[in-house]
Amino acid sequence: MILKETLRSVVKSQREELSLFDRGIEREAYPPIQLNIPLALVLSGVRRCGKSTLLRQLMDKVNGFYYFNFEDPRMVSFEVDDFQKLDEVFHEEYGDQDHYFFDEIQNVRKWELFVRAMLDKRKHFVITGSNASLLSRELGSRLTGRHLRRELFPFSYREFLKFTDKDGGVKSFQEYMTKGGFPEYLKVGRAEVLQELLNDILVRDIAVRHKLRNIKTIKEMAMYLLTNVGKEFSYNSLKKTFSLGSTNSAISFVSYFEDSYLLFTIPRFDYSLKKQLVSPKKAYTIDNGMSNTNSASFSEDKGRMLENTVFLSLRRRYNDIYYFRDKNECEFVIKQGAKISQAIQVCYALNEDNKDRETKGLTEAMDKFRLNKGLILTYNQEDILKVDGRIIAVEPVWKWLLNNQKTTG
């Protein structure tokens, strides 16, 4: 239980600090957000990707509001019972307001009880969080049908151009593909920013939260997956590589990485859900800059960097992403509804030596899912190929990002 005057001091100091922050660029991931709907708007995403900045931008759209950041080190002992005192302080300091803005709320167990009670009183909430699993569990328990969930990522290529005031093209895309899209890193250019961020995620969000003692193993596994983007792995192989006691440990560790938005995994496509679950998976990192600043080997593989860039753009728009393997492999197939709607191959440089391999993987997927058009994304090549009556467009990733990949959140 926290003293009311302690809460008052924190509320007032946090409010004063709001005026010191740069409002940043407008994020393209979201259409105009309605703040007066009777639902809680939940913004989830990796640490330092811009959730708090977006929160502050939304505050400017209302006449009055309450704000609280639960990441404040003075609030480590905040419990659900403290919400009543916090709300009293809000009213005493800022009068009766309808909008609550809460940052990193997943740090408080049972926070959804307070939010649900206030929604019933026709109050409005915008909430941020950086743990997908915790948010999902709580939203699914007492806020089912009472919330909208949006995910925020580090900057897209379009946002990168706006933030850095650069023009689209190969030169700026090369910089984006290498540096990624974390705002603070792009602003100061120091590798320590992303090195410390990775450490925070692994230690604070994973090891401490889940009471794990083998932090060294967690870090080694994270780096292994972050630097082996687009390569198949199985939980059994992770168990052997890192000498874990069971495959369940490997499954848990990977789920922790995904919950913190550090990486994503995709399965091999199969119509059998059981086969999908047991098939090897592939991992992709939340940001190329994150992997580059923490590993020398990742930056040497431009093909993997390009593939990861494509994946992140797809993940902003779609949840059901798979890879396809038959005799050959296709990097990505996208499922919308009950059908596979797109097949996409990624190849850094298409040439006579690899053309057959790359097109065969794509056409096998096109045949399987009865698609008339396919796409090969390259670093900077453009072409139209006709294979067995099917059309394959070859397009530079940077053009594809600018012309076809407006994000929808």
Secondary structure by P-SEA (a helix, b strand, c coil): cccaaaaaaaaaaaaaacccccccccccccccccccccbbbbbbbcccccaaaaaaaaaaacccbbbbbccccccccccccaaaaaaaaaaaccccccbbbbccccccccaaaaaaaaaaabbbbbbbbccaaaaaaaaaccccccbbbbbbccccaaaaaaaacccccaaaaaaaaaccccccccccccaaaaaaaaaaaacccccccccccaaaaaaaaaaaaaaaccccccaaaaaaaaccccaaaaaaaaaaaaaaccccccccccccaaaaaacbbbbbcccaaaaaaacccccccaaaaaaaaaaaaaaacccccccccccbbbcbbbbccccccbbbbbbcccccccaaaaaaaaaaaaaaacccbbbbbccccccccccccbbbbbbbaaaaaaccccccc
